[in-house]
Every structure is written in C-alpha cells, then in structure tokens.
C-alpha cells in the first residue's frame, strides 16, 4: 500500500543558484539525482527545502539563493498532498483544488526571492501574496553531510534547525520569526545610537579632564527620546521573544522522546541520549508563572544589563541567543562523544524530526543530499532501509554506485540525469528528445 504524504511532482527553477532555467519531474517514491559534484544537484533539493521551511541549510539569508547577476530567483513547484491533510493545515487556504473522496490536493506554489525586499508568492498562479502564506504547505526533511554540525557546530545552526522544524509544525511561526527579526534590528539600531552617544559623553569627559575641547555630547532631550524608543522596542521584543521561546520549547519537547528512542536503536548501546533546551529567556519556561509575571521578570533582566547593552550597542539576551544541547548520559556530547556517536545523534535527530512531522499521518518529502559518500556501510544501510519505508524520497549522488544495494529500492527508483539537465540549462538550443518532453511541462508552471 502506498505511503500517504507530501510530494513534489514537478519543480521549475529560474535564476536559482546555478540554474538559469530548468524543470524536473519527480516520481512518487524513490528519485535518484545523479551527477558530478558541483553540477547543481543540491541546488535542486535546496529549492524544495526552502519552500517547505522558509530557509536553507546552506544560506544564511535568502538573497544568496539568487543567481549571480540576477535581480531575483523563482521557484515553482507542483505539489500533491494526500486527502487526510485537507483542512488540517492552517497555513493553507481555500485557493486550489480541495481533496475529496481520497483524492489528493493538487497545488502549484511559486516563490520569488529578490536580492532586496520581501519574498512574494502565488498559489495556482493567483494574486501575489506574502511568502508566509505558502511556506510549510509542503513538508520536507533534509539529511546532509553537514548534519554532524548540529552536535558540534555553533548555536546558530541549531537555532536554524529548530526554526525550520517549528515553521513546518506551527504555521504561525515563520511570520513570528520574521517579525522578531525586524524588532531586533530596530532595537539594536537604537542601542547603537545610545552607544555612540555614550562614547561621545566619555570622550567629552576625558577631553574636559585634560583641558581639551571635545565633541558636544547628545542633548538630554535627544537621549530621553532614544530611551523612550528603546522602551517601546523592548516591550515588543519581550512579547515576540516569549512566543518564540514557547514554541521552540514545544518543538524540543516533541523531538526529545523520539530522539532518545531512535538513538538507542541506532547505536545498540546503553548510553542515553537527551536534548536540553537552553533559552536565553529562561524566565519564559518557568512553570506556574503567569504571562505578566514572566514579562516583568524579563523586563527587570533588561534593566540590569542595560549598561552592557548600551556599551556594546546590541541586544544581549533574547531568542537570537538560544541554544539546545545534546548529551550522552548527562555529559555534553560535543565535548565527550566520539565521532561515530555524534553522527548517530545527528541521524537520530533528523529521523526524530521526520517522525514529528509525520504525526498527522502524512510523511514529509525525504531528502538525502550526498549522505552516502560520507557514511560507513552500516549507517548507509540503516538510512536506506529508513528511506525505503517512506513516501517520496529525493537522493543526490555523484554516481549510482554510491547508493547501497537494496532490492526494494531497485523496484521503484526513478533516475534523474542532472548532467543532462545542466547541459540543457547552459545550452538551451541544444535539445534532445528527452529534454523536449520535459520542457513542454514548464508552461503549466508559469
């Protein structure tokens, strides 16, 4: 019986990363994208990841997804969502064809990513709308060679993973995170002005003490206006930050049990793996505290650290400084775990993410991006077994031989020649019969 879930049936990219203009059709089960390194395989699956989660594991900002020298990139995708999901995902609206009588929902999603400004989107070629109105409509989990950095890397990578997961689990999270980033920028701008003013005051005092003329410091009226503006942004910072902290804590709680269970199965050891959320707003997750009391405590915290924030010109606490930690038998994994244990924890984390996103009975698109070349034979086999039990899977490899032999996979695999796609992308007038068939489908996505 086919696995019910989310599928991307067709993907079209314009000026996205290395791709000038390309279209690819995916099968409903296992898809293997074959091509040499650097040819653009990861760029294809990265586009699916971006539509699903609103971010990329390789780009710190969406503007880096735009092809060099172009003003914007466009992603178009035909998606299919099995009927159990109709009406259950509040990030979707009534645009499109509703699934009924066990028929899947079919939609065409489009996202235009500019170098500057807001990302715009469309559903089924309809009116332009905010990207937040389509992000998370399709769900996807991506395994990559960089996953070990979830354990060993800096907190920013773990926050990105957490936010990708939250975006696909809670439709309101993406807009909330975007709003928080704007508030952080505004608050930091005020702190920077206060820092500059503070520096001028210190310089004036030193000049006066040495009998030299110094720059006139900012007036007390101007300072009072800046402090009033800071108070306004701090209030919004606390309100939005508390909501982000609460949702991130929910995500960690949902990931924690399957992560511990899956790690135990993968490792075949008695060590117990755990996740621990370490929010900067620790007050926000204290039990038995009302909202107003939590907000009051955080506001008092900001008052205590104001001298430091004024001196440095940045916000010193908040969700932008959150982290979560991996541990083995209550010891920090990044300090004491072996390389193999770290890889196993990273795999368990991705599988836990997949399980949580499958809670509604629909499996996300599973993406395995060049993972087989990085793993030993046993971990290859385990991931391949996992993939063969899921719905749609996209696998990128440099050569078909990189994939472990698996009879179940060989019965359903669709091989996609990315080198042929790249040749057509670079030389569009040189068209073979196979690429002509692919090209005629592009109009449907326009």
C-alpha positions as CSV (number, residue, x, y, z in Angstrom):
1,X,0.0,0.0,0.0
2,X,1.5,3.4,-1.0
3,X,2.7,5.6,1.9
4,X,0.5,8.7,2.2
5,X,2.3,12.0,2.4
6,X,3.5,15.1,0.7
7,X,5.0,15.0,-2.8
8,X,6.6,17.4,-5.2
9,X,5.7,16.2,-8.7
10,X,7.4,18.9,-10.7
11,X,9.9,21.6,-9.9
12,X,10.9,24.6,-12.1
13,X,13.7,27.0,-11.2
14,X,14.6,30.3,-12.8
15,X,17.9,32.0,-11.7
16,X,18.1,29.9,-8.6
17,X,21.7,29.3,-7.5
18,X,23.5,27.8,-10.6
19,X,20.3,27.1,-12.5
20,X,19.2,29.7,-15.2
21,X,16.1,27.9,-16.2
22,X,15.3,24.2,-15.6
23,X,12.4,21.9,-15.0
24,X,12.4,18.4,-13.4
25,X,9.7,15.8,-12.8
26,X,9.8,13.6,-9.7
27,X,8.3,10.2,-9.2
28,X,6.1,9.4,-6.2
29,X,8.6,7.2,-4.5
30,X,12.4,7.0,-4.8
31,X,14.2,9.5,-7.0
32,X,17.9,9.4,-7.5
33,X,19.5,12.6,-8.9
34,X,22.9,11.6,-10.4
35,X,25.7,13.9,-11.4
36,X,29.2,15.0,-10.6
37,X,29.9,17.3,-7.6
38,X,29.3,20.9,-8.4
39,X,26.8,20.3,-11.1
40,X,23.8,21.6,-9.2
41,X,22.1,18.5,-7.6
42,X,22.0,20.1,-4.1
43,X,20.6,23.3,-5.6
44,X,17.5,21.4,-6.8
45,X,16.7,19.8,-3.5
46,X,17.6,23.0,-1.6
47,X,14.7,24.7,-3.5
48,X,12.3,22.1,-2.1
49,X,13.8,22.6,1.4
50,X,13.3,26.4,1.1
51,X,9.6,26.0,0.0
52,X,9.0,23.7,2.9
53,X,10.8,25.5,5.7
54,X,11.4,29.1,4.6
55,X,15.2,28.7,4.9
56,X,18.2,26.8,3.6
57,X,20.7,24.7,5.5
58,X,23.4,26.3,3.3
59,X,22.4,30.0,3.1
60,X,22.3,32.5,6.0
61,X,19.9,34.7,4.0
62,X,17.5,34.1,1.0
63,X,19.4,36.6,-1.2
64,X,22.2,34.1,-1.5
65,X,19.9,31.8,-3.4
66,X,19.7,34.3,-6.3
67,X,21.9,33.5,-9.3
68,X,24.8,35.9,-9.6
69,X,24.0,39.0,-11.6
70,X,20.2,38.5,-11.5
71,X,17.6,40.6,-9.5
72,X,15.6,37.6,-8.2
73,X,15.1,33.9,-8.3
74,X,11.9,32.0,-8.8
75,X,10.8,28.6,-7.5
76,X,7.7,26.9,-8.9
77,X,6.5,23.5,-7.7
78,X,3.6,21.3,-8.4
79,X,2.7,19.6,-5.1
80,X,0.4,16.8,-4.1
81,X,-0.9,16.3,-0.6
82,X,-2.9,13.2,0.3
83,X,-6.5,13.8,1.3
84,X,-6.1,13.2,5.1
85,X,-4.4,16.6,5.2
86,X,-7.3,18.6,3.7
87,X,-8.4,21.2,6.2
88,X,-5.8,20.2,8.8
89,X,-3.0,22.6,7.8
90,X,-3.9,26.1,8.7
91,X,-1.1,27.5,6.6
92,X,-3.1,26.6,3.6
93,X,-6.2,28.5,2.4
94,X,-9.1,27.7,0.1
95,X,-7.1,28.5,-3.1
96,X,-6.5,25.4,-5.1
97,X,-8.3,22.1,-5.5
98,X,-9.5,20.5,-2.3
99,X,-9.0,16.8,-1.9
100,X,-12.2,14.8,-1.6
101,X,-13.1,11.1,-1.9
102,X,-9.5,10.2,-1.0
103,X,-8.2,12.3,-3.9
104,X,-5.0,14.3,-3.2
105,X,-4.9,18.1,-3.1
106,X,-3.0,19.4,-6.1
107,X,-1.4,22.9,-6.0
108,X,1.2,24.9,-7.8
109,X,3.3,27.0,-5.5
110,X,5.5,29.9,-6.6
111,X,8.0,31.9,-4.6
112,X,10.0,34.9,-6.0
113,X,13.1,35.7,-4.0
114,X,14.6,39.2,-4.6
115,X,18.0,40.4,-3.7
116,X,16.3,43.0,-1.6
117,X,12.9,43.2,-0.2
118,X,10.2,40.7,0.7
119,X,9.7,37.3,-0.8
120,X,6.5,37.1,-2.7
121,X,4.4,34.0,-3.5
122,X,1.5,32.7,-5.5
123,X,-0.8,29.7,-5.3
124,X,-2.1,28.2,-8.6
125,X,-1.0,31.4,-10.4
126,X,-3.3,33.6,-8.3
127,X,-2.6,37.0,-6.9
128,X,0.8,37.9,-5.3
129,X,0.9,37.3,-1.5
130,X,3.3,37.1,1.4
131,X,5.6,34.1,1.4
132,X,4.4,33.2,4.9
133,X,1.1,32.2,3.3
134,X,2.6,29.3,1.4
135,X,5.7,28.3,3.5
136,X,5.2,24.9,5.1
137,X,2.4,23.9,2.7
138,X,4.7,21.0,1.7
139,X,6.9,19.5,4.4
140,X,10.4,18.1,3.8
141,X,13.3,16.7,5.9
142,X,16.8,17.0,4.5
143,X,19.7,14.8,5.6
144,X,23.1,16.3,4.6
145,X,26.8,15.7,5.2
146,X,26.7,18.8,7.4
147,X,24.3,17.3,9.9
148,X,27.0,16.4,12.4
149,X,27.4,20.2,13.0
150,X,24.1,20.0,14.8
151,X,26.1,18.4,17.6
152,X,29.5,20.1,17.1
153,X,28.7,23.4,15.5
154,X,27.8,26.8,16.8
155,X,24.3,27.6,18.2
156,X,23.2,29.4,15.1
157,X,23.0,26.1,13.2
158,X,20.9,24.5,16.0
159,X,18.6,27.5,16.1
160,X,18.1,27.2,12.3
161,X,17.2,23.5,12.6
162,X,14.8,24.3,15.4
163,X,13.2,27.1,13.4
164,X,12.8,25.0,10.3
165,X,11.1,22.4,12.3
166,X,8.8,24.9,14.1
167,X,7.9,26.5,10.7
168,X,6.6,23.2,9.4
169,X,4.9,22.2,12.7
170,X,3.3,25.6,13.6
171,X,2.1,27.7,10.6
172,X,2.3,30.9,12.6
173,X,6.0,30.5,13.5
174,X,7.5,31.8,10.2
175,X,5.7,35.2,10.4
176,X,6.5,35.4,14.1
177,X,10.2,34.8,13.5
178,X,10.2,37.4,10.7
179,X,8.6,39.9,12.9
180,X,11.0,39.2,15.7
181,X,14.0,39.8,13.4
182,X,12.6,43.2,12.4
183,X,12.1,44.1,16.1
184,X,15.7,43.0,16.9
185,X,17.0,45.2,14.0
186,X,15.1,48.2,15.3
187,X,16.1,47.7,18.9
188,X,19.7,47.2,18.0
189,X,19.6,50.4,15.9
190,X,18.5,52.4,19.0
191,X,21.1,50.7,21.2
192,X,23.8,51.6,18.6
193,X,22.8,55.3,18.7
194,X,22.8,55.2,22.5
195,X,26.3,53.5,22.4
196,X,27.6,56.2,20.1
197,X,26.1,58.9,22.4
198,X,27.7,57.2,25.4
199,X,31.0,57.1,23.6
200,X,30.7,60.8,22.9
201,X,30.0,61.6,26.6
202,X,33.0,59.6,27.7
203,X,35.2,61.3,25.1
204,X,33.9,64.8,26.2
205,X,34.6,64.0,29.9
206,X,38.1,62.9,29.1
207,X,38.7,66.0,27.0
208,X,37.4,68.2,29.7
209,X,39.6,66.5,32.3
210,X,42.6,67.1,30.1
211,X,41.6,70.7,29.3
212,X,40.9,70.0,25.6
213,X,37.8,70.9,23.6
214,X,35.8,67.8,22.8
215,X,32.7,67.0,20.6
216,X,29.4,68.2,22.0
217,X,27.5,65.3,23.5
218,X,24.0,64.5,22.6
219,X,21.4,66.6,24.4
220,X,19.5,65.2,27.3
221,X,16.3,65.7,25.3
222,X,17.6,63.5,22.5
223,X,18.8,60.9,24.9
224,X,15.3,60.8,26.6
225,X,13.7,60.3,23.2
226,X,16.1,57.4,22.4
227,X,15.4,55.8,25.8
228,X,11.6,56.1,25.2
229,X,12.0,54.5,21.7
230,X,14.1,51.7,23.3
231,X,11.4,51.1,25.9
232,X,8.8,50.6,23.1
233,X,11.0,48.2,21.1
234,X,12.0,46.3,24.3
235,X,8.3,45.7,25.1
236,X,7.7,44.3,21.6
237,X,11.0,42.3,21.8
238,X,9.8,40.7,25.0
239,X,6.3,39.9,23.8
240,X,7.5,38.3,20.5
241,X,10.5,36.7,22.1
242,X,8.3,35.0,24.7
243,X,6.1,33.5,22.0
244,X,9.1,32.2,20.0
245,X,10.6,30.7,23.2
246,X,7.4,28.9,24.0
247,X,7.1,27.4,20.5
248,X,10.7,26.4,20.4
249,X,10.2,24.6,23.8
250,X,7.2,22.8,22.4
251,X,9.3,21.6,19.4
252,X,12.1,20.4,21.7
253,X,9.6,18.5,23.9
254,X,8.1,16.8,20.8
255,X,11.6,15.9,19.4
256,X,13.0,14.7,22.7
257,X,11.3,11.3,23.1
258,X,11.7,10.0,19.5
259,X,15.3,11.3,19.5
260,X,16.2,9.3,22.6
261,X,14.4,6.2,21.4
262,X,15.8,6.3,17.8
263,X,19.4,6.9,19.1
264,X,19.1,3.9,21.3
265,X,18.0,1.8,18.3
266,X,20.7,3.1,16.0
267,X,23.6,2.9,18.5
268,X,22.9,-0.5,20.1
269,X,24.5,0.9,23.3
270,X,23.2,1.5,26.7
271,X,24.1,5.2,26.7
272,X,21.0,7.5,26.9
273,X,20.9,10.5,24.6
274,X,19.0,13.6,25.6
275,X,18.1,17.0,24.3
276,X,18.0,20.1,26.6
277,X,16.7,23.4,25.5
278,X,18.7,26.4,26.8
279,X,16.6,29.5,26.1
280,X,18.0,33.0,26.7
281,X,14.7,34.0,28.1
282,X,14.9,31.3,30.8
283,X,12.1,33.1,32.6
284,X,9.7,32.2,29.8
285,X,9.7,28.5,30.5
286,X,9.4,28.6,34.3
287,X,6.4,26.6,35.4
288,X,3.4,28.1,37.3
289,X,4.2,31.7,36.3
290,X,1.6,33.9,34.6
291,X,2.4,35.8,31.4
292,X,2.6,39.2,33.1
293,X,4.9,38.0,35.8
294,X,7.2,36.4,33.2
295,X,7.3,39.6,31.2
296,X,8.0,41.6,34.3
297,X,11.0,39.4,35.2
298,X,12.4,39.7,31.7
299,X,12.0,43.5,31.7
300,X,13.9,43.6,35.0
301,X,16.6,41.5,33.4
302,X,16.9,44.0,30.6
303,X,17.2,46.8,33.2
304,X,20.1,45.0,34.9
305,X,22.0,44.5,31.7
306,X,21.3,48.0,30.2
307,X,24.9,49.3,30.8
308,X,26.3,46.4,28.9
309,X,23.9,46.7,26.0
310,X,24.5,50.5,25.8
311,X,28.3,50.0,25.8
312,X,28.1,47.3,23.1
313,X,25.1,48.5,21.0
314,X,23.4,45.1,20.7
315,X,20.7,43.1,22.4
316,X,22.5,40.8,24.9
317,X,19.6,38.4,25.6
318,X,16.7,37.0,23.7
319,X,15.8,34.1,21.3
320,X,18.6,35.2,18.9
321,X,20.9,33.7,21.5
322,X,19.0,30.5,22.3
323,X,20.6,27.1,22.1
324,X,19.9,23.4,22.7
325,X,22.3,20.8,23.8
326,X,22.9,17.1,23.1
327,X,24.1,14.9,25.9
328,X,25.0,11.3,26.5
329,X,24.4,10.0,30.0
330,X,24.2,13.7,31.2
331,X,27.6,14.6,29.7
332,X,27.8,17.2,26.9
333,X,28.1,15.3,23.6
334,X,30.2,17.9,21.8
335,X,32.9,17.6,24.5
336,X,32.9,13.8,25.1
337,X,31.1,11.9,22.4
338,X,33.1,10.1,19.7
339,X,32.8,11.0,16.0
340,X,30.6,7.9,15.4
341,X,28.4,8.8,18.3
342,X,28.0,12.3,17.0
343,X,27.0,11.1,13.6
344,X,24.5,8.7,15.2
345,X,23.0,11.5,17.2
346,X,22.7,13.7,14.1
347,X,20.9,10.9,12.2
348,X,18.6,10.3,15.2
349,X,17.8,14.0,15.3
350,X,16.8,14.0,11.6
351,X,14.7,10.8,12.0
352,X,13.0,12.3,15.1
353,X,12.2,15.5,13.0
354,X,10.8,13.2,10.3
355,X,8.6,11.4,12.8
356,X,7.3,14.6,14.4
357,X,6.4,16.0,11.0
358,X,4.6,12.7,10.2
359,X,2.3,13.0,13.2
360,X,-0.7,13.9,11.1
361,X,-0.4,10.6,9.2
362,X,1.4,12.2,6.1
363,X,5.1,11.7,5.6
364,X,7.2,14.6,4.6
365,X,9.4,14.6,1.4
366,X,12.6,12.9,2.5
367,X,15.8,14.4,1.0
368,X,19.1,12.6,1.3
369,X,21.7,15.0,0.0
370,X,25.0,13.3,-0.8
371,X,24.9,11.5,2.5
372,X,26.0,8.0,1.4
373,X,29.6,9.0,0.4
374,X,30.1,10.4,3.9
375,X,28.9,7.3,5.9
376,X,30.2,3.9,6.7
377,X,28.4,0.9,5.2
378,X,26.3,0.2,8.3
379,X,24.9,3.7,8.5
380,X,24.3,3.7,4.7
381,X,22.3,0.5,5.1
382,X,20.2,1.9,8.0
383,X,19.4,5.2,6.2
384,X,18.5,3.2,3.0
385,X,16.2,1.0,5.0
386,X,14.6,4.0,6.5
387,X,14.1,5.7,3.1
388,X,12.5,2.6,1.5
389,X,9.8,2.7,4.2
390,X,8.8,6.3,3.4
391,X,6.9,8.1,0.7
392,X,8.6,10.4,-1.8
393,X,12.4,10.4,-1.4
394,X,14.9,12.6,-3.3
395,X,18.5,11.2,-3.2
396,X,21.5,13.1,-4.7
397,X,24.6,11.1,-5.5
398,X,27.7,11.6,-7.6
399,X,27.4,8.1,-9.0
400,X,24.7,5.4,-8.8
401,X,27.2,3.1,-7.2
402,X,27.2,5.4,-4.1
403,X,23.8,4.0,-3.1
404,X,23.7,0.8,-1.1
405,X,22.2,-2.1,-3.0
406,X,18.6,-2.6,-1.9
407,X,16.1,-4.8,-3.8
408,X,13.1,-2.8,-2.6
409,X,14.7,0.4,-3.9
410,X,15.5,-1.0,-7.3
411,X,11.8,-1.8,-7.8
412,X,10.7,1.8,-7.6
413,X,13.6,4.1,-8.3
414,X,13.5,6.9,-10.9
415,X,17.0,8.0,-12.0
416,X,17.4,11.7,-13.0
417,X,20.4,12.7,-15.0
418,X,21.4,16.1,-13.6
419,X,24.3,16.4,-16.0
420,X,21.9,16.3,-18.9
421,X,19.7,18.9,-17.2
422,X,22.8,21.1,-16.7
423,X,23.8,20.8,-20.4
424,X,20.4,22.0,-21.5
425,X,20.4,24.8,-18.9
426,X,23.8,26.1,-20.3
427,X,22.9,25.4,-23.9
428,X,19.1,25.7,-24.3
429,X,19.2,25.4,-28.1
430,X,20.8,22.0,-27.9
431,X,17.7,20.0,-27.1
432,X,17.3,16.2,-27.1
433,X,14.0,14.3,-27.4
434,X,14.0,13.7,-23.6
435,X,14.6,17.3,-22.7
436,X,11.9,18.5,-25.2
437,X,9.4,16.4,-23.3
438,X,10.5,17.9,-20.0
439,X,10.4,21.5,-21.5
440,X,6.8,21.3,-22.6
441,X,5.7,20.9,-19.0
442,X,7.2,24.3,-18.0
443,X,4.2,26.2,-19.3
444,X,2.0,24.5,-16.8
445,X,4.1,26.0,-14.0
446,X,4.2,29.6,-15.4
